[in-house]
Amino acid sequence: MGDLLLVRHGETEWSVSGRHTSWTDLPLTQHGEEQAKSLAPLLSARTFALTLTSPLHRAIRTAELAGLTGAVPDPDLHEWDYGGYEGITTVDIHRARPDWDLWTHGVPPGPDGHPGESPEEIGLRADRVLARVDTALPDGDVVLVAHGHFLRVLTARRLGLPPAEGRLFQLATATVSRLSTEHGRPVIAEWNTRP
């Protein structure tokens, strides 16, 4: 049975400034590209039975620069739809809603096609990804290249927690995390690893 590796994409302008970024498909910064390249040694010793990426360019580019080949974009790995909070920082949201928390309050609807998502909706997407992962893990390791909030929800679901418990797992840009098993139970084996 293989391990599940989670790779958060490299830095973008909005990840530096703390702006919520879901469907806005920003490129990696120069530093983000260097970060992605630096992940290659953490991944090169493994053979992956399945490599999936978010369909967004920042994730696909991170996978390429990290040396992952044969990556298949999966729409379920898309970042949380932040609705009306797309491009807005938590600091700015707190000016109008001081007690707001993404994990408990969700987001208001955004423009057409971007209604926003709740933790439960992200959890359903994460569960679909995990079902796909489970079919590949008997053949070896699986790697997912995606986004911070989505991967945090996916981790919560892998550990048998409600989606909103993703709030417990801070995830930095351009890091590798590894979910494994111990005594038949899912565990976090490594978290936020950088070279």
Helices and strands as residue ranges (DSSP letters): E 4-8, H 13-17, H 30-38, H 40-43, E 48-53, H 57-65, E 72-73, G 75-77, G 83-85, H 90-96, H 102-105, H 119-136, G 137-139, E 141-146, H 148-158, G 163-168, E 176-182, E 185-193
